Amino acid sequence: MTRMRTYSVITGTGKYIPKRRVGNEAFLQNEFYEADGRKLEKDNQEIVGKFREITTIAERRYVEDQFMTSDIATFAAEQAIADAGIDPETLDYIIVAHNFGDVRHGSTRVDMVPSLAARVKQKLGIENPATVAYDVIFGCPGWLQGLIQADYFLRSGDAKRALVIGAETLSRIYDPHDRDGMIYADGAGATVLEARESELPTGILAHGTRSDTLTGADMLYMDGSYKPGADQELYLKMYGRKLYQYALEHVPQAIKACLEKSGMHLRDIKKVLIHQANGKMDEAILIRLFRLYDMEPDLEVMPMTIDWLGNSSVATLPTLYDIIQRGEMPEHLLQPGDTIVFASVGAGMHINAAVYRL
């Protein structure tokens, strides 16, 4: 006899995509430097063209001057709460994933006290003191890690509802003299997760996380501008080539391990939603994943938004999922009973994955 089990199910989604479009041509007037302070001798047209070839990014979105991360996180949360049709006072947890807190326009200063989750709860007007609000600082995999934590709360019986948000304003913390800065973008995505009793597996079926800090903690870091004599602010930096190789080596294996944990095969998966970090890197990850199963790669299973939204870190996965759920990518529609995979990689270095059935 099949028994009822508790599963964590996404019942509402939301997003905030800034209206400010920034095309690659916006960087043609920048002065780019190497990490050692040498000015790049290549023409900017060539630099920007090569950047698009490597990353597939043609444009990205930057947040409006009057908004900060907690603002856009709240906008996405309001959409998700409305989509779920719930009273926000019934939320047991509000988990906000980010990496730099609230950064005001014209500054690179990080503001993280109080937590963004506390600020979002306040902006939502939630009075319930039992609604616990806290942040997750976990690099780009932060939103998915928040989802994983919420799953533990819900399945344990500690909670019935959780709001998990990923929000970032990376446009305010990149070095304008570092060509890698062109990859970054702003945005927010949110999901409402609820506990559901079911005889059949549904919602989050399995998840897994790994942290390779011993060898990977320095791949993404904060440091001064590449331009000699520039201001003394700290900017987000990365060893792009090392990060690329790390992702290719470990992300496919992490996804496969998660699929095995769920009892699923790659052929059972309708879509693979990977953190939108770099278009070519994500394609290479997917190809390697298919090879682990001795299958012919099918790039159509991987919806992509990075070419027009850029890399908004923790916001890319929930934003992508909301876009799909609202039918805004007709070629990637999902139906009840479909099974998908979420996966992300980022600063730490951290990797996580989750198998989810609609």
Buried (B, 14 or more C-beta within 10 A) or exposed (E): EEEEEBBBBBBBBBBBBBEEEBEBEBBEEBEBBEEEEEEBEEEBEEBBEEBBEBBBBBBBBBBEEEBBBBBBBBBBBBBBBEBBEBEBEEBBBBBBBBBBBBBBEEEBBBBBEBBBBBBBBEBBEBEEEEBBBBBBBBBBBBBBBBBBBBBEBBBEEEBBBBBBBBBBBBBBBBBBBBBBBBBBBBBBBBBBBBBBEEEEBBBBBBBBBBBBEEEBEEBBEEEBBBBEEBEEEBBBBBBBEBBBEBBBEBBBBBBBBBBEBBEBEBEEBBBBBBBBBBBEBBBBBBBBBBEEEEEEBEEEBBBBBBBBBBBBBBBBBBBBBBBBBEEEBEEBEBEEEBBBBBBBBBBBBBBBBBBBBB
